[in-house]
Amino acid sequence: MKAKISMLVLILLTFVGGFSIGSASVEPYQVTINGNPSKVRVGHDKDSLILPLALPVSNDQEDWTISLTRDEKAHKLDVKMTSLKKKLRGDTDCYYCTGSGNCTQDYPVGSGVNYAGATEYICSGTGKCVHCSGTGKL
């Protein structure tokens, strides 16, 4: 009886170990948003990737341009997000980040994570202000 239980446990451990090794072999994607590395995790759905992005809407209407470049071999996603802004009278300091260019929702500021240590969704984990794209100027 002990031999059967030992054999059953051994077989179970073999299956669990094999599954763990197989799932660990899937390399995660590295995401950069506007040239800044992000802590956002990429999801998978059949042949597609799912990338959660945050788009701030501060006016009644905002126009965004988003382009994605996927490098399958290097497991990289490059995201370019730009908001079409009205031209102000010269360069004005961003009042969201007080001109620092860092995301103020992060803890610590500009880290890309929140108080709980999880990816901060407003800046998509980049640590850069989404209103000024990290430049500090509107």
Long-range contacts (C-beta under 8 A, 24 or more apart in sequence): 27-75, 28-75, 29-75, 29-76, 29-77, 30-74, 30-75, 30-76, 30-77, 31-76, 31-77, 31-79, 31-125, 32-76, 32-77, 32-78, 32-79, 33-79, 33-81, 33-124, 33-125, 33-126, 33-128, 34-79, 34-80, 34-81, 34-82, 34-126, 34-128, 34-133, 34-134, 36-126, 36-127, 36-128, 36-134, 37-126, 38-79, 38-112, 38-119, 38-124, 38-125, 38-126, 39-112, 39-113, 39-119, 39-120, 39-125, 39-126, 40-119, 40-124, 40-125, 41-119, 42-77, 49-77, 51-77, 51-79, 52-121, 52-124, 53-79, 53-81, 53-124, 54-121, 54-122, 54-123, 54-124, 54-130, 55-81, 55-130, 56-122, 56-130, 56-131, 58-131, 81-130, 81-133, 82-133, 83-133, 85-138, 88-138, 91-137, 91-138, 92-137, 92-138, 93-136, 93-137, 93-138, 94-129, 94-131, 94-132, 94-135, 94-136, 94-137, 94-138, 95-138, 96-129, 96-131, 96-132, 97-129, 97-131, 97-132, 97-136, 99-136, 99-137, 100-129, 100-136, 101-128, 101-129, 101-132, 101-134, 101-135, 101-136, 102-127, 102-128, 102-129, 102-134, 103-127, 103-128, 103-129, 103-130, 104-129
